[in-house]
Amino acid sequence: MPAARPPSSSPDLPGHGGDALRPLAERMRPRTLDEMVGQRRLLADGSALRRALTAGRVHSMILWGPPGCGKTTLALLLARHAQAHFEAISAVLAGLPQVREVLARAQARFDAGERTLLFVDEVHRFNKAQQDAFLPHIERGTIVFVGATTENPSFELNSALLSRCRVHVLEAVAAEDIRAALERALADDERGLGGLGLAVAADALAQIALAADGDVRRALTLLEIAADIAVGEGGRIDTATLQQVLADRTRRFDKRGDAFYDQISALHKCVRSSNPDAALYWLARMLDGGADPAYLARRLTRMAVEDIGLADPRALQMAIDAWEAYDRLGAPEGELALAQLTLYLASTAKSNAAYTAWKAARADVQAHGKPAGAAASSQRPDRPDAGAGSRPRLSVRPRRGGRNRARPDRVPGRAGRTGVLRPDRPRHRRQAQGEARRPARGARAGACGKHRQVLIAAPGWCGNPAPRAQPCTTLQTAAKKSRPQPGSRRITLGE
């Protein structure tokens, strides 16, 4: 294989000068594929990517994985094996003008017969216009595009960009591999801490590897901090030193990233598989990471309905009670209610019969249910005016007698419908006046002191045609003093 060309320096990836000022994680960056820890599935001997790198045939790709798993290091190694000029930009700092400048330099090299590997860190932070700027250059082969992201590419990247790149998934590094990287850093005299003569306790490296939570960069940073403390305390890294270093450590958690959904999925699967210990761990892990307790209460309630179901109907009531208890108590006392609910859901019997039956019923309705347009044809065939979009016609003719006697401000229509009399229409106004002069059975007559006109209405109510009239005390007093003779059709009251 031809001699590999060293990658060029860039503002985002420091060069080879000033090693004393660079952090340990940057100094210990692997220089060959054999020095990389973890990623055995992706970089194992005989794998597709390993064979492509060995042959120098590098394709455009997206590297998706958690922080500290080796995405940037793998991009540097790709440039070495492809004998390409290395250009690196960060989507956090660069904009579309900087992208165009880099692409212009890559085009000039391409015209001169040289390849350019463009590494874009945090590519998911580019918007659609910025991502589309790479498409023609990737398609023509002007650049070998390598993008690194910690988010799901299917959600964050354009489909046009994904169609031109292959997505490689990098996994979090195991604790054993992280410990191997720490031991290498302690033994390296050129780039690591071998020249300090540090003495490390037997279990110190294991504790740092576990605290790193799959992040090699974090593990090397913790080791460098512990070494700085140990230099002034006799050069020994022991339990007391690690207590100072790991006192305020944080676990990997992202409220809107893949880690969040991975952990809630783990909690759900542990409840479903009746593993109370693991379910309680993931509940504590999410609360420790800052997850919204109301969200966890809602998901636990869903588990009670979906996974427990008819096997234990009390689970739903317990879920609602735990939710309400947290709302009343708050943290940290209310977290105990969520913990008790989690243990109960994971320990009780499971049944998804109702959930399965409901899904089958909905699928049957969608497949064989009546279409939405059939509702218009289900109206009465004897109604000529019942067409789609037609309004029912109201009749202004009052019904005489009976309980359907119209109020002065309402008009009964066909089939029991009622309509409001509009005083701006002459026919409605005459109809309202006629109703006011025509007493109903059991009605009383009186004069309203406010309106000063003859009113016929139900006892205690003003018969003024104004809609929704309020009780009239004047009418009530007049009704007590004067009773109209039965059968009278017209009454005139004096002033």
C-alpha positions in Angstrom: 0.0 0.0 0.0 1.4 3.5 -0.8 2.7 5.6 2.0 -0.1 7.3 3.8 -0.1 11.1 3.8 -0.4 12.7 7.2 -3.5 14.8 7.6 -3.2 18.6 7.5 -3.8 20.7 10.5 -7.0 22.7 10.9 -8.5 25.2 13.4 -10.8 22.6 14.7 -8.3 19.8 15.0 -5.0 21.0 16.5 -1.8 20.2 14.8 1.3 18.5 16.1 2.9 21.5 17.8 2.5 22.4 21.4 1.9 18.9 22.8 2.4 20.2 26.3 -0.6 22.5 26.0 -2.9 19.9 24.5 -5.1 17.7 26.8 -4.3 14.1 27.4 -7.3 12.9 25.4 -6.0 14.8 22.3 -2.4 13.6 22.8 -3.5 10.0 23.1 -5.6 10.0 20.0 -4.9 6.7 18.1 -2.7 7.0 15.1 -3.6 3.6 13.6 -6.6 1.3 13.4 -5.0 -1.1 15.8 -4.7 1.6 18.5 -8.5 2.2 18.5 -10.3 0.6 21.4 -13.8 -0.7 21.0 -15.8 -0.9 17.8 -14.9 -4.5 17.2 -18.0 -5.0 15.1 -17.2 -2.2 12.7 -13.4 -2.5 12.5 -12.9 -6.2 13.0 -10.5 -8.0 10.7 -12.4 -8.9 7.5 -15.2 -6.4 8.0 -16.3 -4.3 5.0 -15.1 -1.0 6.4 -11.7 -2.5 7.4 -11.2 -4.0 4.0 -12.1 -0.7 2.3 -9.7 1.2 4.5 -6.9 -1.2 3.8 -7.4 -0.9 0.1 -7.7 2.9 0.2 -11.2 3.0 -1.2 -13.0 5.3 1.2 -16.6 6.3 0.5 -18.8 9.1 1.9 -20.3 8.1 5.2 -22.1 9.3 8.3 -20.6 8.2 11.7 -23.4 8.0 14.3 -22.5 7.3 17.9 -22.4 8.7 21.4 -19.7 11.2 22.5 -16.2 9.8 23.0 -16.6 6.6 20.9 -14.0 7.5 18.2 -15.9 9.3 15.4 -13.3 12.1 14.9 -10.4 9.6 15.3 -11.9 7.3 12.7 -12.3 10.3 10.3 -8.6 11.1 10.7 -7.6 7.5 10.0 -9.9 7.5 6.9 -7.9 10.5 5.5 -4.6 8.7 6.2 -5.6 5.5 4.4 -7.3 7.3 1.5 -4.3 9.6 0.8 -6.6 12.6 0.9 -6.2 16.1 2.1 -8.0 16.5 5.4 -10.4 19.4 5.9 -12.4 19.7 9.1 -15.2 22.1 10.0 -17.6 22.2 12.9 -21.3 22.7 12.2 -21.5 24.6 15.5 -19.1 27.3 14.4 -19.2 27.3 10.6 -21.8 28.8 8.4 -22.7 28.6 4.7 -19.9 31.1 3.7 -17.2 28.9 5.4 -18.7 25.8 3.8 -18.4 27.4 0.3 -14.8 28.4 0.9 -13.9 24.8 1.9 -15.8 23.4 -1.1 -14.0 25.9 -3.4 -10.6 24.7 -2.1 -11.7 21.1 -2.6 -12.7 21.8 -6.2 -9.3 23.3 -6.9 -7.6 20.2 -5.5 -10.0 18.0 -7.5 -9.0 19.8 -10.7 -5.4 19.2 -9.8 -5.9 15.4 -9.3 -6.0 15.4 -5.5 -8.7 14.1 -3.2 -10.2 16.0 -0.2 -11.8 14.3 2.8 -14.2 16.8 4.4 -15.0 16.0 8.0 -18.1 17.8 9.4 -18.4 17.5 13.2 -21.9 17.7 14.6 -23.4 17.7 11.1 -26.9 17.5 12.5 -26.7 21.2 13.5 -26.6 22.3 9.8 -29.9 23.4 8.4 -31.4 22.1 5.2 -29.7 24.7 3.0 -26.3 24.1 4.5 -26.7 20.3 4.1 -27.8 20.7 0.5 -24.6 22.6 -0.4 -22.7 19.3 -0.1 -24.9 17.3 -2.5 -23.4 18.1 -5.9 -19.8 17.8 -4.6 -20.5 14.4 -3.1 -22.2 13.2 -6.3 -19.3 14.4 -8.5 -16.7 13.0 -6.2 -15.1 16.4 -5.4 -15.0 15.5 -1.7 -15.2 12.4 0.4 -17.8 13.5 2.9 -17.6 12.2 6.5 -20.1 13.5 8.9 -20.2 12.9 12.7 -23.4 13.1 14.7 -24.7 12.0 18.1 -28.3 12.2 16.9 -30.4 9.8 14.8 -29.5 10.7 11.2 -33.0 9.6 10.0 -34.5 12.5 12.0 -31.8 15.1 11.7 -30.3 14.8 8.2 -31.9 15.3 4.8 -32.9 12.2 2.9 -31.0 13.5 -0.1 -27.8 13.6 1.9 -28.4 10.1 3.4 -29.0 8.7 0.0 -25.4 9.7 -1.0 -23.7 8.5 2.2 -23.6 5.2 4.2 -24.5 5.4 7.8 -22.1 3.5 10.2 -23.2 3.1 13.8 -20.5 3.4 16.5 -21.3 1.9 19.9 -20.3 3.1 23.4 -17.0 1.8 24.4 -17.0 -1.0 27.0 -15.4 -0.5 30.4 -12.7 -3.1 29.7 -11.7 -1.3 26.5 -11.6 2.0 28.3 -9.4 0.5 31.0 -7.0 -0.6 28.3 -6.8 3.0 26.9 -6.1 4.2 30.4 -3.3 1.7 30.9 -1.8 2.8 27.6 -1.8 6.4 28.6 -0.1 5.6 31.9 2.7 3.7 30.1 3.3 6.1 27.2 6.3 8.3 27.9 6.0 10.4 24.7 2.3 11.4 24.7 0.9 10.1 27.9 1.7 10.1 31.7 4.6 7.6 31.7 7.2 10.2 32.6 5.4 11.2 35.9 6.1 7.9 37.7 2.5 7.6 39.0 1.5 4.7 41.2 -2.2 3.7 40.7 -4.3 1.5 43.0 -5.5 -1.8 41.6 -9.2 -0.8 41.4 -8.7 2.9 40.5 -8.7 2.4 36.8 -11.8 0.3 37.0 -13.6 3.0 38.8 -12.6 5.6 36.3 -13.7 3.3 33.4 -17.1 2.8 35.0 -17.5 6.5 35.7 -16.7 7.4 32.1 -19.9 5.6 31.0 -18.6 4.5 27.6 -16.8 7.8 26.8 -13.0 7.3 26.3 -12.4 11.1 26.2 -14.1 11.5 29.6 -12.0 8.7 31.0 -8.7 10.2 29.9 -9.8 13.6 31.2 -10.6 12.1 34.6 -7.2 10.3 34.6 -5.4 13.6 33.8 -7.2 15.4 36.7 -6.3 12.6 39.1 -2.7 12.7 37.9 -2.5 16.5 38.6 -3.9 15.9 42.1 -1.6 12.9 42.8 1.6 14.8 41.7 1.3 17.1 44.8 0.3 14.2 47.1 3.2 11.7 46.6 2.4 10.6 43.1 -0.2 7.9 44.0 -3.8 7.7 42.7 -5.8 5.9 45.3 -9.4 5.9 46.6 -9.0 9.3 48.3 -7.9 10.9 45.1 -10.8 9.4 43.1 -13.3 10.7 45.7 -12.1 14.2 44.8 -12.2 13.5 41.1 -15.5 11.6 40.9 -17.4 13.6 43.5 -19.6 15.6 41.0 -19.7 13.2 38.1 -22.7 13.1 35.9 -24.3 10.2 34.0 -24.9 10.4 30.2 -28.4 11.7 29.6 -30.1 13.9 27.1 -33.6 15.1 27.5 -34.2 15.3 23.8 -31.6 12.9 22.3 -31.3 9.2 21.7 -30.0 8.5 25.2 -33.4 9.7 26.6 -35.4 7.3 24.5 -33.0 4.5 25.0 -33.5 4.7 28.8 -37.2 5.0 28.7 -37.3 2.1 26.4 -35.1 0.1 28.8 -37.5 1.0 31.7 -40.5 -0.2 29.7 -38.9 -3.4 28.7 -37.8 -4.2 32.3 -41.4 -3.7 33.5 -42.7 -5.8 30.6 -40.2 -8.6 31.4 -41.0 -8.6 35.1 -37.6 -7.4 36.3 -38.2 -5.1 39.2 -34.6 -4.5 40.1 -33.7 -3.3 36.6 -36.9 -1.3 36.3 -36.1 0.5 39.5 -32.6 1.2 38.3 -33.7 2.9 35.1 -36.3 4.9 36.9 -33.6 6.2 39.2 -31.3 6.8 36.3 -33.8 9.0 34.5 -34.7 11.0 37.6 -31.0 11.5 38.3 -30.5 12.7 34.7 -33.3 15.3 35.0 -36.2 13.7 33.3 -39.6 15.2 33.9 -41.4 13.2 36.7 -44.7 13.9 35.1 -43.5 12.3 31.9 -42.4 9.2 33.8 -45.8 9.1 35.6 -47.6 9.2 32.3 -45.4 6.4 30.8 -46.0 4.3 33.9 -49.7 4.8 33.6 -49.5 3.7 30.0 -47.6 0.5 31.1 -50.4 -0.2 33.6 -53.0 0.0 30.8 -51.0 -1.6 28.0 -48.9 -4.3 29.6 -50.8 -5.1 32.9 -54.3 -4.6 31.6 -57.0 -7.0 32.6 -54.5 -9.2 34.5 -54.6 -6.7 37.4 -57.1 -3.8 37.0 -55.8 -2.3 40.2 -52.6 -1.3 38.5 -54.3 1.5 36.6 -55.8 3.0 39.8 -52.4 2.7 41.5 -50.7 4.5 38.6 -53.2 7.4 38.9 -52.8 7.5 42.7 -49.0 7.6 42.3 -49.2 10.4 39.8 -51.5 12.4 42.0 -49.2 11.7 45.0 -46.2 13.1 43.2 -48.2 16.2 42.2 -49.1 16.8 45.8 -45.7 15.9 47.5 -43.2 16.9 44.8 -39.6 15.8 44.9 -38.0 14.0 46.6 -40.8 12.5 48.7 -43.1 12.0 45.7 -40.4 10.0 43.9 -41.1 7.1 46.4 -44.6 6.8 45.0 -43.3 6.4 41.5 -40.7 3.8 42.8 -43.5 1.8 44.5 -45.6 1.9 41.3 -42.6 0.7 39.2 -42.0 -2.2 41.5 -45.6 -3.2 41.5 -46.0 -3.0 37.7 -42.8 -5.1 37.3 -43.9 -7.7 39.8 -47.6 -8.2 39.0 -49.2 -10.4 36.3 -49.2 -9.1 32.7 -51.9 -9.2 30.0 -52.1 -7.3 26.8 -55.4 -8.9 25.7 -57.3 -5.6 25.8 -54.5 -3.8 23.9 -54.4 -6.5 21.2 -58.2 -6.6 20.9 -58.4 -2.9 20.6 -55.8 -2.8 17.9 -57.6 -5.6 16.0 -60.9 -3.7 16.3 -59.5 -0.5 15.0 -57.9 -2.4 12.1 -61.2 -4.0 11.3 -63.0 -0.6 11.3 -60.4 0.9 9.0 -60.6 -2.1 6.6 -64.4 -2.8 6.6 -66.1 0.2 8.3 -68.6 2.5 6.5 -66.9 5.2 4.5 -67.3 8.8 5.7 -69.3 9.8 2.6 -72.0 7.3 3.4 -73.4 9.4 6.2 -74.9 11.8 3.7 -77.1 9.1 2.2 -78.5 7.9 5.5 -80.9 10.9 5.8 -84.6 10.4 5.5 -85.7 9.8 1.9 -89.0 11.6 2.4 -87.3 14.9 3.1 -86.8 16.7 -0.2 -84.8 19.5 1.5 -82.4 17.1 3.3 -79.7 17.3 0.8 -76.0 17.7 1.7 -75.3 21.2 2.9 -79.0 22.3 3.0 -80.3 24.1 6.1 -83.7 23.1 7.6 -86.5 25.5 6.7 -88.3 27.1 9.6 -92.0 27.8 9.7 -93.3 31.0 11.3 -96.8 29.6 11.7 -97.4 29.0 15.4 -99.0 25.8 16.7 -102.2 26.4 18.6 -102.5 24.8 22.0 -100.6 22.0 23.4 -97.2 21.9 25.0 -95.6 23.1 21.8 -97.2 26.5 22.1 -94.5 29.0 21.0 -93.0 31.6 23.2 -93.2 35.1 21.9 -89.5 35.1 21.1 -89.3 31.6 19.5 -90.8 30.0 16.5 -91.4 26.3 16.3 -90.3 24.7 13.0 -90.7 21.4 11.3 -90.0 18.2 13.2 -89.8 20.1 16.5 -87.1 22.5 15.4 -87.3 26.1 16.7 -86.0 29.3 15.2 -85.6 32.8 16.5 -87.9 35.5 15.3 -86.0 38.3 13.6 -87.7 41.7 14.3 -86.1 43.2 11.1 -88.3 41.0 9.0 -91.9 42.4 8.7 -93.5 38.9 8.7 -91.6 37.9 11.8 -92.5 41.2 13.5 -96.2 40.8 12.8 -96.0 37.2 14.0 -94.5 38.2 17.3 -97.1 40.9 17.8 -99.8 38.4 17.1 -98.4 36.0 19.6 -98.2 38.7 22.2 -101.9 39.4 21.9 -102.9 35.7 21.8 -102.8 34.3 25.3 -101.9 30.7 25.8 -103.7 28.3 28.1 -103.0 29.2 31.7 -101.3 32.5 30.7 -101.8 35.7 32.7 -102.0 39.3 31.5 -100.3 42.3 32.9 -98.5 45.5 32.1 -94.7 45.7 32.4 -93.7 49.0 34.0 -90.5 49.0 32.1 -91.8 48.4 28.6 -95.3 50.0 29.0 -97.1 47.6 26.8 -99.6 44.8 27.0 -97.9 41.4 27.6 -99.2 37.9 27.6 -96.8 35.3 28.8 -96.2 32.4 31.2 -96.7 33.3 34.9 -93.9 35.5 36.2 -92.2 36.1 32.9 -92.2 39.2 30.8 -93.7 38.6 27.3 -91.6 41.2 25.6 -90.3 39.9 22.2 -86.7 40.5 23.3 -84.9 37.1 23.5 -84.3 35.5 26.9 -86.2 38.2 28.9 -85.7 38.3 32.6 -88.5 37.9 35.2 -90.7 41.0 35.5 -91.8 41.9 39.0 -94.4 44.3 37.6 -96.0 41.5 35.7 -96.1 39.3 38.7 -97.8 42.0 40.8 -100.3 42.7 38.0 -101.1 39.0 37.7 -102.0 38.8 41.3 -104.4 41.7 41.2 -106.1 41.0 37.8 -107.1 37.6 36.4 -108.4 37.6 32.8 -111.7 35.8 32.2 -111.5 32.4 30.6 -111.9 32.5 26.9 -111.0 36.2 26.4 -108.9 36.7 23.3 -108.0 40.3 23.6 -107.3 42.4 26.7 -106.7 46.1 26.9 -105.2 47.7 30.0 -105.5 51.4 30.8 -102.8 53.6 32.0 
